[in-house]
Amino acid sequence: MLKLDILAQEFAQNLDRDSIFKMCWEKYCGDAKDYKDEKLEELEKNFADALAIQMDAPDRDYDPFGDLTEEACDLGCRFGLLSYVELQHREKYLRQAVRMLKLVTGADSWARGWRGRQIYGADLSTGSLSAKTAIIFAMCESVMGQEEKKKIAEDIIRVGIEPCVNGWLDPVKHEHALDSMGHNWWMVIICGAGVAAWALKELDDRCQGYFDLIVEGMREWFRYPGNVLQNKKPSFLSSGDYIEFIGYLTYGLSTYSMMETFYRLETGKGDLFEAEYLRGFPDVYRAFMYFTKDGLRMANFGDSLPFVTEHQHVLYYLAERLERGDMLQWHEQMTYGPNQYEDMLFYMIGKKAKVPRQDPAPTFAVYPDSGYAVVRTGYGKNDRFFAIKTGESWNHNHEDAGTFILGDGGHAVIVDSGCCEYSRAAYQDYYVCPWAHNVILVNQKGVSNENLYAGTKFHGTIPDSFNAEESGFQYLLADCTGPYADSCYRLYRHVVLLKDWTVLIDDIETWQDAEISQLLHIQGTPEMCGNAVMIRDDEAETLLYHMYPSEKSCSVHEGLRDHKGIGKWGAADPDRKKLLAQDPPKGKVLQCKFATKERSAAFYTKDNRAKQIILVGRTGYKPEIEPRLFVGEDYLELILENEQTEKVLFNLHADGRDMHVNTWLITEELYTDASIVYRRESSGHKLECAAMVNGSLLKVSENPVFGSMVKLDALTDAKSNKIIFRTSMDCLVSVWQEDGRKSLHVKKGVQEESCYVVG
């Protein structure tokens, strides 16, 4: 039997000690406290009618229960929790919960199917209802007779546990393998059955065997390595991230967290907790949060919402198990508190989680396997937040390789359209499509539509990143070529983040002549302001420049924004149905079109190449001198002038077009083979900082700065007297100081030396 009293009593005892908790409970409890017998009888009659249809139509292609099962189960949970709060009426509420339990367990099937069609013997609803009914059963055990308990237990096994085990775990009967099902689906289903099997093991000898099989399956889910033929990646990746992104990890762990907790409370053992895979989640969760004028939000890539309001109990659970109370301190700034039965049970254990010693939070995070990266100036309301996505999640895919989100000064500047309810036509017609994201279109097409359900063999990645935050230079390379393989020979998005600017440099080569479009979803109103687009959002102003190519056309269109119908209070929100009936909110989309074009230089041997440079200033920043772009025969150089002069040069030789020819570039000031060179000069034209990306030599004004035999990233800063390297292998690097050359053995990865002064 589940050790439920420990959690339930903790819940009841703390209601009057936490005002937010009490307010959320009253919102969730709703009218259950004064539920009339007439309403229960009406619900029972509706169930009887639906059950008759179900029994008469075993091969139905629709679900006669609709929301009735969820409604009854939710009501049963509320009655059960009320019994711990209203002790003087405890038996009354428990008997009402039993009535709901009998309704739900009397069903022929808990599989609700997809769009009205039952596809599998057990699905997400089956797993969820298995866990819910087991918890209601545990709450009500004291008021049930032996025969009553036996009958309900047999029904939970018949309609919940056995369909889950047979359909998802049995070696002979299973309908899906780990390789063929969405990552979160499988775990929700089997661990929901696991909660029920653990609850009923004393009443039915089969349940212990079912539980053991479920535990084995759970372990395999965490360790799943991916499948080449299915284009499927591992569940968990090397950087601690989860392939289906943040929102779907919380869902994937929704029933696992309960199963592990009840097992641990009874046995005292923690051997079901997969710390190896879960310990990194709090940092990943925090990394993708940023402030907007509406409060703290989360990057909403794919089908993830900009805030987690469902299955918050997973966050409470992980905070307690990982002793990461700091995760909840952030989470509570974006939500309105607990709103589901699991949340009520787990809220207080999460609130009591230890807060670790506050080390400086990372502002530069790269997840190379899943293809995400985040760069930010900090975690405050006035900081800049930049996040980019290149990969795909296999399940919940969007055609969005290369999309990015930019927030600054408490404002969302460039946003993702997000998502809506899956049942809406707009989900397929808009939200998953390229034009819902900040991506490149080739002849008005983006990533192949086939990737939505088949995945892609060639995933997008973040193959290079370089963080010199203290020196005001950060770099990401987003490789989006794989997802665009049917239209592009190469599609690289270089991102350079400076103190006052975000620079995107795109290197594109298509298979044939093409029209290229860049989509930018703007939060606010775009207005032409000289050579720039001024993005106005209330009183905030952000300058955006499309610097290159000069031959382009820009236009503004209407797009959609997040609308998944989850209100402030999740499942208990009285306005949820009204939200679902409304049209999605509108937004503005800036589209810039240009064409691939062969350059005239004899060095270039291929056609269909295009470069794009986008420049976005910090919100509120207005330069005294307009940004300039110098277009050389062999390079493009962005010149940013204010109190200092910053130059970002892109070497056109260094885009991999020829084998056996190094990418040497000679200008009046530089000699290098690097793909990108950054320089910062004082008002007196003294070089203060120099950096190269993917180069083996950099000379400035004929003075060598650094050189090696393998291309690497490097930066030198006069202010800190430091040089920073990032290299793909151990190698020997030469640096030049005022007293001559010095050789350094640089290890693979990032290395910092206090040995060099510019100039």
C-alpha positions, 0 to 999 in steps of 0.5 A, a space after each residue: 500500500 502507498 505510504 500516502 499519509 506522510 505526504 497528505 498530512 504534510 499537505 494538510 498541516 501546512 495549508 495555514 502556514 503558507 498563504 500561497 499554498 492555501 490560496 492555490 488549494 482553495 482554487 483547486 478544491 473549488 466546489 468539491 467541498 460542498 458537492 451535492 449528491 444530485 450532481 454526483 448522481 448526474 455524473 454517475 448517470 452520464 457514466 452509465 450511459 457512456 459505459 453502455 455505449 462503450 460495451 456495445 461498441 468494442 471496435 469503436 473509433 471514438 471515446 464515449 467517455 470523453 472528459 468524464 473519466 478525467 472529471 471523475 478522477 479529478 473529483 475523486 482526488 479532490 475529495 480524497 485530499 479534502 478528507 485530510 483537511 476537513 477531518 470532521 467530515 473525513 468519512 463523507 469525503 472518502 465515501 464520495 471519493 470511492 463513488 468516483 473511483 468505482 465509476 472510473 474503474 468500471 470502464 472497459 478501457 482507459 485508452 482515450 486514443 488520438 483524435 477520437 480513435 483508440 490506437 493502442 490498448 494502453 496510452 497516456 490516459 491509461 498510465 495517468 489514470 492508473 496512478 490517480 486511481 491508485 492514489 485515490 484507492 490508498 486514500 480511501 482504503 480505511 472506509 472500504 470493505 474487503 470485497 469492495 477493495 478486492 473488486 476495485 483492485 481487480 478493475 485497476 489491474 484489468 483496465 490499467 496495469 495489465 494493458 500498460 504492461 502487455 502493450 508496452 513491456 511484455 516481450 511478446 505482446 508489446 505494441 511499441 518498442 522504446 525505439 518507436 515511441 515518443 520519449 515521454 509517452 513510454 515513461 508516463 505509461 509504464 510508471 503510471 502502472 508502476 504506481 498502481 502495481 506498488 499500491 496493490 501488491 499486498 492485494 494481488 500477488 501478480 503486482 510485485 512481478 509487474 512492478 519489477 518488470 516496470 522498474 527494469 523498463 524504467 531503467 532502460 528508458 533512462 539509458 536508451 542510446 538512440 536508434 540510427 534506423 529510426 533517426 532517434 536520439 538518446 533520451 538523455 544527452 551528454 550535457 545533462 539535457 533531455 531530447 524533448 526539451 524542458 516541458 516534456 521532461 517534467 511530463 515524462 517524469 510525472 508518474 516516475 517521480 511518484 513511483 520512486 517516492 512511494 517506493 522510497 517511503 516504504 522501503 527506505 531505499 533510493 535505488 530507483 532514483 537515477 541521479 546520473 541522468 537527473 542531477 543536471 536538470 535544475 541547471 538546464 531548467 534555469 538556463 532557459 529562463 528569462 525576464 519579460 514585461 510579463 514576468 519570468 518566462 522560459 524559452 518556448 522551443 518546440 511544443 514547450 510552453 513559456 512557463 511550467 504550470 502542469 506537473 509542477 510536482 516534478 520540480 518539487 520532487 527534484 528540488 527535494 531529491 537533488 537538494 536544489 531549492 534554488 530551482 524552486 526560487 526561480 520557478 515560483 517567479 513564473 508560476 502561480 503555485 501548485 494546481 494539480 493533485 500531485 502538486 498538493 502532495 509534493 509542494 511542501 517537500 519541495 519547499 523544504 529542499 535545501 538551497 545549495 551554496 550560491 556559486 555564480 550562475 553560468 551565463 554561457 551554456 552549450 548543449 551540443 548533442 541536442 543542438 541548443 545554446 544559451 548566452 546571457 549577460 546575467 539573470 536579472 531583469 535588465 540582462 540580455 538573453 539569447 537562445 538558439 536551437 539547431 537540433 530536433 526532438 524526434 517527437 514534438 518536432 517543429 521545422 525550426 532548425 536555426 531559430 533563436 530567441 532574444 530578450 533584453 532589458 525585461 522585454 522579449 525582442 525576437 520571440 518564437 511563435 510557440 504552440 497551441 492545442 494539438 487539436 487546433 488546425 493552426 497547430 499543423 497549418 502554422 505552429 510547427 511550420 517554418 514561418 512560425 519561427 525565426 528561420 531561413 526559407 529557401 524558395 519559401 520553404 524551410 526544413 522538410 515537412 517529413 522531419 516532423 514525424 520521421 526525424 532527420 538523419 542529419 541533426 543540427 549541432 553547435 560544433 563550436 563555441 567560445 566564451 570570453 565574457 569578461 572581455 566582451 566577446 562570445 561566439 557560437 557556431 550553429 550548424 543547421 545544414 543537416 535539417 536543410 539537406 534537401 535545399 542547402 549544401 551548407 547553412 551555418 549561423 555564426 553568432 557573435 555577442 558583444 557588449 552592446 550588439 548581437 551579430 548573426 552572420 549566416 553562411 548559406 549555399 543552396 543546391 541551385 539558384 534560390 530566393 532566401 528569406 529570413 523570418 524574424 518574429 518581433 515582439 512589439 511594433 516594427 518601424 523603419 528608422 533610417 537604415 534600421 528597424 526600430 522595434 517598439 514594445 511599450 516604452 522599450 526600443 530596440 534597433 535591428 539592422 539587416 546589414 547584408 546583402 544590400 540588395 534585399 526587400 523587407 516586409 512585415 506580416 502577421 503571425 500567431 503567438 503562444 496559445 495552448 489554453 493553459 491559464 494561470 491555474 492550470 487544470 483548475 482555471 475556470 477560464 480554460 475553456 474560454 481560452 480554448 475557444 478564443 483565437 490565438 493572439 497575433 504578432 508581427 513577422 519581419 521578412 527580408 528576402 534576397 537571392 543567392 549570387 555568384 561573386 566575381 572573384 576567380 577564387 570562388 568555384 561554386 555558385 549559389 552562395 549567400 551571406 547574411 548579416 543581422 545586427 541587433 542592439 541592446 534594448 535602449 542602446 542608440 549608437 552615436 554613429 550608425 553601424 557600417 559594413 565594408 564589403 571587400 573582395 574577399 571579406 565583409 567587415 562590420 564596423 561599430 563605433 562609439 567610445 571605442 571602435 569594434 570590428 567584426 570581420 568575416 573571411 569569405 575564403 574561410 567557408 570551406 569551398 576548396 580543398 587543399 587551399 588554406 584560407 589566407 586573407 590579406 587586408 591592410 591591417 590583417 593577415 589571417 586564415 581565421 573565419 572571423 576576426 574581432 578587434 576592439 580599439 580605443 579612441 586613440 586607435 590602440 588595439 585593446 582586444 583581438 580574437 580569432 575564430 577557427 584560425 591558425 594565425 593572426 597578424 595585426 598590422 604585421 605584428 603576429 598575435 598567435 599561431 598554431 598548426 591546428 585551427 583554434 579560437 583565441 582571444 587576447 585582452 590588454 585589460 586583463 593581460 590574459 589570453 584564452 584558447 579553445 582548441 579541439 585537440 592538444 597542440 602547441 601554440 605560439 603567442 607574442 609578448 613584448 619581449 618576444 615569442 612564447 610557446 604554450 602547450 594547450 590542452 583540448 578544450 578551454 585554457 586561459 593564460 595570464 601571459 600576454 599584453 596586446 601591443 
